[in-house]
Amino acid sequence: MEISAAIVEASDRPMVIRPLVIEAPRAGEIRVQLVATGVCHTDATMWHQGVPVPQPVVLGHEGAGIVESVGEGVCDIRPGDHVVMSYNSCGSCPTCRSDQSSYCHEFFPRNFFGTRPDGSTALATPDGDPVFANIFGQSSFASHAICHERNAVVVPPDFDLRIAGPLGCGILTGAGAVMNALNVQAGQTVAVMGAGSVGLSAIMAAKLVGAREIIAVDLNDDRLALAAKLGATLTINGRSEDPVAQTLAQVPDGVDYAIDCTGLPVAIQQGVAMLAVRGTCCIVGAASPGTMFQADVSHVMSGGRAIRGIVEGDADPKIFIPQLVSHYQAGQFPFDKLIRFYPFAAINDAFRDSEEGTAIKPVLVF
């Protein structure tokens, strides 16, 4: 079957949209006709080889669409179902068996290697040359994608698929950090470093659960203004203000939780410094391997403070995405305010605007 896909042919060149051929779904797989897909910073990182992926490759990992066909053995998803595609996992390793699939022992090969576990790919050029795919078990920068029953989540047919895709990664990651990994309770205090789509999702989730103080730190005044509208009780521009001093002026005992969505050592260090006794700083933002940060050992040890990483919000997508849909439909989680739509043909413009900060969560519409 011929499809249209955006291909990364080289890390220093724009993506190009070309016709490709996609296979029929194999056992355990489904083929999805895309309605829309989010653009995530991780896609840009893979494109430019911050996380090495093979090329030529079709990226994209926040897809939403309609199931076109299913492979052998697929029981819980049917043609015509509306689905959001999330990260892939094996389902059989110790962490998957303990419902912590975002820490799957095979997370990297199943999400970043560009092939199925057997080394094959579902995409090829019209001449038959293979094109790497299966990024996050989907490669959604295409009119159609092969994904897996395990990483496809059925959503209600009346839910707008144009906004649904980012629930599979960026929105899930920020909200899940608050609601799953940290289990923030009403009356607690939260600081969020980075007011992009992940950080703003964390802020909305913190408001939803009733956090008493929600502090947003960023370098962009427009994003800080949106953070205030979405629930932040204090906004700090880290370019002109000291985030630690301003936070401790607002919450003298320190915050219960600091959530870093930047991956920048300076932001992580600020998060640790503003923690209350027994507080936790979590690292949600990705950084290149070898990135190091410093922390005051006495500050961490003497106050029982913790530093931990969080992947994909500790979320089981099949459980958490329907919960986020329900919160959105109830008016409690307005994540659509982060989205700016682009036609699929404008994919390079969407990445440019994301990089320049003029779009928080670009979404490509087919």
Stockholm file with secondary structure:
# STOCKHOLM 1.0

chainA/1-366         MEISAAIVEASDRPMVIRPLVIEAPRAGEIRVQLVATGVCHTDATMWHQGVPVPQPVVLGHEGAGIVESVGEGVCDIRPGDHVVMSYNSCGSCPTCRSDQSSYCHEFFPRNFFGTRPDGSTALATPDGDPVFANIFGQSSFASHAICHERNAVVVPPDFDLRIAGPLGCGILTGAGAVMNALNVQAGQTVAVMGAGSVGLSAIMAAKLVGAREIIAVDLNDDRLALAAKLGATLTINGRSEDPVAQTLAQVPDGVDYAIDCTGLPVAIQQGVAMLAVRGTCCIVGAASPGTMFQADVSHVMSGGRAIRGIVEGDADPKIFIPQLVSHYQAGQFPFDKLIRFYPFAAINDAFRDSEEGTAIKPVLVF
#=GR chainA/1-366 SS CEEEEEEBCCTTSCCEEEEEEECCCCTTEEEEEEEEEECCHHHHHHHTTSSCCCSSBCCCCCEEEEEEEECTTCCSCCTTCEEEECCCCCSCSHHHHTTCGGGCTTHHHHHHSSSCTTSCCSEECTTSCEEBCCGGGTCCSBSEEEEEGGGEEECCTTSCHHHHGGGGTHHHHHHHIIIIISCCCTTCEEEEECCSHHHHHHHHHHHHHTCSEEEEEESCHHHHHHHHHHTCSEEEETTTSCHHHHHHHHSTTCEEEEEECSCCHHHHHHHHHTEEEEEEEEECSCCCTTCCCCCCHHHHHHTTCEEEECSGGGCCHHHHHHHHHHHHHTTSCCGGGGEEEEEGGGHHHHHHHHHHTSCSEEEEEC
#=GC SS_cons         CEEEEEEBCCTTSCCEEEEEEECCCCTTEEEEEEEEEECCHHHHHHHTTSSCCCSSBCCCCCEEEEEEEECTTCCSCCTTCEEEECCCCCSCSHHHHTTCGGGCTTHHHHHHSSSCTTSCCSEECTTSCEEBCCGGGTCCSBSEEEEEGGGEEECCTTSCHHHHGGGGTHHHHHHHIIIIISCCCTTCEEEEECCSHHHHHHHHHHHHHTCSEEEEEESCHHHHHHHHHHTCSEEEETTTSCHHHHHHHHSTTCEEEEEECSCCHHHHHHHHHTEEEEEEEEECSCCCTTCCCCCCHHHHHHTTCEEEECSGGGCCHHHHHHHHHHHHHTTSCCGGGGEEEEEGGGHHHHHHHHHHTSCSEEEEEC
//
